[in-house]
Amino acid sequence: MTTTPRSLKIATSAALVAVMMSIAPVTEAAVNLVSLQQEWQMREQLHSQVAAEHRVSEDRFLSALGQRIVSQTELGNMPWSFFVVHDSSANAFNLPGGLVYVNSGLIAEAESLDQLAGVLAHEIAHGTERHGTQLMTRSYGYGLLANLLLGKDPGQAKQLVAQLVGTGILTDYSRDAERTADRLGVAYMVRSGYNPQGMVDFFGKLLDMRQRRPSKVQQFFSSHPMTEERVRNIQGEIARQPSRRLTHDTRDYQLFRSRYR
């Protein structure tokens, strides 16, 4: 049988990964078996699964806000999409391939533009660091991912996507990943012209809501480890940013927010 360059490359990659996995377990930060191109090819499958489980829609204001922040990142040349999830709980999440989702309940709770910008910047930072595909690698390794990435066994690939989205594997970030997303999120906000204090204010509000209305933020805290120390660390990161005039709120934001209250 003649071996084509493509099949040889895939076989070689599979053999290399197998050796790596036999030496040490894959950790979130150690290995990412998914290329940037492959990650963005997953967009349609992943979004279709979310849309099958939730009522989602696009909003011009949210998309413009997200794109403004994305433009200040190293992956600003890739396509990104931002969606409202019509759910009263306060939650937001990122999926591989530049997909960011924000619950309508979170929009209603974000009292100012910089608060929502802080949430988006944090989720975008998870995307630019490619934390989701690192988690895929850690959870499944090369064998199962090959079915999804290389187009093998469409039935199993569909089942894998459903499991990835439905079980929350793609948002089960470590504390280190959350700290990285906080740090980068602050930098992205400043570059985009938004006051990063909004991130501190909103995360502080969520901590307060956990005491008063735990069911409202249960989803958020299940996938975003949050402590008062983490909020203080964000404040320290803000103090290291250059001083400049930054946007806190706008009338257009309040009009947008009113649609989800």
C-alpha positions in Angstrom: 0.0 0.0 0.0 1.3 3.4 -0.9 1.7 5.8 2.0 0.8 9.4 1.2 2.5 12.4 2.9 -0.7 13.2 4.8 -1.2 9.7 6.1 2.4 9.5 7.1 2.2 12.8 9.0 -0.9 11.6 10.8 0.6 8.2 11.7 3.8 9.9 12.9 1.9 12.3 15.0 -0.2 9.5 16.5 2.9 7.5 17.3 4.6 10.5 18.9 1.5 11.3 21.1 1.2 7.7 22.2 4.8 7.7 23.4 4.3 11.0 25.2 1.2 9.7 26.9 2.9 6.5 28.0 5.7 8.5 29.7 3.5 11.0 31.8 -0.1 11.9 32.1 -1.3 14.9 30.1 -1.9 18.0 32.1 -3.9 21.0 31.2 -0.8 23.1 30.7 1.5 20.4 29.2 0.2 19.4 25.9 -2.4 20.6 23.3 -2.9 18.1 20.5 -5.3 20.4 18.7 -3.9 22.9 16.2 -5.3 26.4 15.9 -6.8 25.6 12.5 -8.4 22.4 13.9 -9.8 24.3 16.8 -11.6 26.8 14.6 -12.9 24.0 12.4 -14.9 22.8 15.5 -16.9 26.0 15.7 -20.0 24.8 13.9 -20.2 21.5 15.7 -19.8 23.0 19.1 -22.2 25.8 18.5 -24.8 23.5 17.1 -24.7 21.5 20.3 -25.1 24.6 22.5 -28.0 25.8 20.3 -29.6 22.3 20.7 -29.6 22.6 24.5 -30.3 26.4 25.0 -32.1 29.2 23.3 -29.4 31.5 22.0 -29.3 34.6 19.8 -26.9 37.1 18.5 -27.1 40.8 19.6 -25.4 43.5 17.7 -24.2 45.4 20.8 -22.7 42.3 22.5 -21.0 41.3 19.3 -19.5 44.8 18.8 -18.3 44.9 22.4 -16.7 41.4 22.1 -15.0 42.2 18.7 -13.6 45.4 20.1 -11.9 43.4 22.9 -10.8 40.6 20.6 -9.1 43.1 18.3 -6.6 43.8 21.1 -5.5 40.1 21.4 -3.1 38.0 19.5 -6.0 36.0 17.9 -7.8 39.1 16.7 -7.4 37.9 13.1 -9.5 34.8 13.8 -13.3 34.7 13.5 -15.0 35.1 16.9 -18.8 34.9 17.7 -20.7 36.2 20.7 -24.1 34.9 21.8 -26.8 35.6 24.4 -28.0 32.5 26.2 -31.6 33.2 27.3 -31.3 32.0 30.8 -31.9 33.9 34.0 -28.9 32.6 35.9 -25.7 34.7 35.9 -23.2 32.8 33.8 -20.8 33.1 30.9 -18.5 30.7 29.1 -16.1 30.2 26.3 -15.8 27.3 23.9 -13.0 26.4 21.5 -12.9 28.2 18.2 -13.7 31.7 19.4 -17.2 31.1 20.8 -18.3 33.2 23.8 -21.7 32.9 25.4 -23.3 35.2 28.0 -26.5 34.4 29.9 -29.2 37.1 29.8 -29.3 36.8 33.6 -25.7 38.0 33.8 -26.3 40.9 31.4 -29.2 42.0 33.7 -26.8 41.9 36.7 -23.9 43.8 35.1 -24.8 47.3 36.1 -22.3 49.1 33.9 -20.5 48.6 30.6 -17.1 48.0 32.2 -18.6 45.2 34.3 -19.8 43.3 31.2 -16.6 44.1 29.4 -14.7 42.5 32.3 -16.7 39.2 31.9 -16.1 39.2 28.2 -12.4 40.0 28.5 -12.0 37.1 31.0 -13.8 34.6 28.7 -11.9 35.8 25.6 -8.6 35.3 27.5 -9.6 31.6 28.1 -10.0 31.5 24.3 -6.7 33.1 23.4 -4.9 30.8 25.8 -6.8 27.9 24.2 -7.7 26.5 27.6 -10.6 24.5 26.2 -8.6 22.4 23.8 -6.0 21.9 26.5 -8.8 20.4 28.6 -9.9 18.2 25.6 -6.4 16.9 25.3 -6.2 16.1 29.0 -9.6 14.4 29.1 -9.5 12.4 25.9 -6.0 12.2 24.4 -5.3 11.6 20.7 -7.5 8.6 20.0 -10.9 10.0 20.5 -10.0 13.5 19.4 -8.8 12.0 16.0 -12.5 11.1 15.3 -13.5 14.6 15.8 -10.5 16.4 14.2 -9.9 14.1 11.3 -13.5 13.5 10.3 -13.5 9.8 11.3 -16.7 8.1 12.5 -19.2 11.1 12.4 -21.5 9.3 14.8 -18.9 9.0 17.5 -17.7 12.6 16.8 -21.2 13.9 17.4 -21.5 11.9 20.6 -18.1 13.3 21.7 -19.2 16.9 21.0 -22.4 16.4 23.0 -20.3 15.0 25.9 -17.8 17.9 25.7 -20.5 20.5 25.9 -23.0 18.8 28.1 -20.7 17.8 30.9 -18.9 21.1 31.2 -15.5 19.5 30.5 -14.5 22.4 28.3 -15.0 25.0 31.1 -13.6 23.0 34.1 -10.6 25.3 34.3 -7.9 25.1 37.0 -7.1 28.0 39.4 -4.0 28.7 37.4 -6.0 29.0 34.2 -8.5 31.4 35.9 -5.6 33.5 37.2 -4.2 33.7 33.7 -7.6 34.7 32.2 -7.9 37.4 34.9 -4.4 38.8 34.2 -4.9 38.9 30.4 -8.5 40.1 30.7 -7.3 43.2 32.6 -4.7 43.9 29.9 -7.3 43.4 27.2 -9.7 45.8 28.9 -7.2 48.6 29.2 -6.1 48.2 25.6 -9.7 48.3 24.5 -10.4 51.4 26.5 -12.6 49.9 29.3 -12.0 50.5 33.0 -10.7 47.2 34.4 -12.2 48.1 37.8 -15.4 46.8 36.3 -14.1 43.3 36.5 -13.3 43.7 40.2 -16.7 45.3 40.8 -18.6 42.5 39.1 -16.7 39.6 40.5 -17.2 41.2 43.9 -20.9 41.4 43.2 -21.0 37.7 42.3 -19.3 36.8 45.6 -22.0 38.7 47.4 -24.7 37.1 45.3 -23.3 33.7 46.3 -24.3 34.5 49.9 -27.7 36.1 49.2 -28.9 34.3 46.0 -26.8 31.1 45.6 -29.0 29.5 43.0 -28.6 32.6 40.7 -24.8 32.1 40.4 -24.4 28.3 41.0 -23.5 27.7 37.3 -20.9 30.5 37.3 -19.1 29.3 40.5 -19.1 25.6 39.4 -16.9 26.5 36.4 -15.1 29.7 37.7 -13.3 29.1 41.0 -13.8 32.5 42.8 -12.4 33.8 46.1 -11.9 37.2 47.7 -8.1 36.6 47.3 -8.5 36.3 43.6 -10.4 39.6 43.4 -7.5 41.2 45.4 -5.1 39.8 42.9 -7.0 41.4 40.0 -6.8 44.7 41.8 -3.0 44.2 42.0 -2.9 43.6 38.3 -4.9 46.7 37.6 -2.4 48.8 39.7 0.3 47.6 37.3 -1.5 49.0 34.2 -0.6 52.3 32.7 -2.8 55.2 33.8 -5.2 56.5 31.1 -8.8 57.7 30.6 -11.1 54.6 30.4 -14.8 54.0 29.8 -17.0 53.1 32.7 -20.5 53.2 31.2 -22.5 54.4 28.3 -26.2 55.2 27.5 -26.1 52.6 24.7 -25.1 49.9 27.2 -28.0 50.7 29.5 -30.4 50.5 26.5 -28.9 47.1 25.6 -29.1 45.9 29.2 -32.7 47.0 29.5 -33.7 44.4 26.9 -32.6 41.6 29.3 -33.9 42.8 32.6 
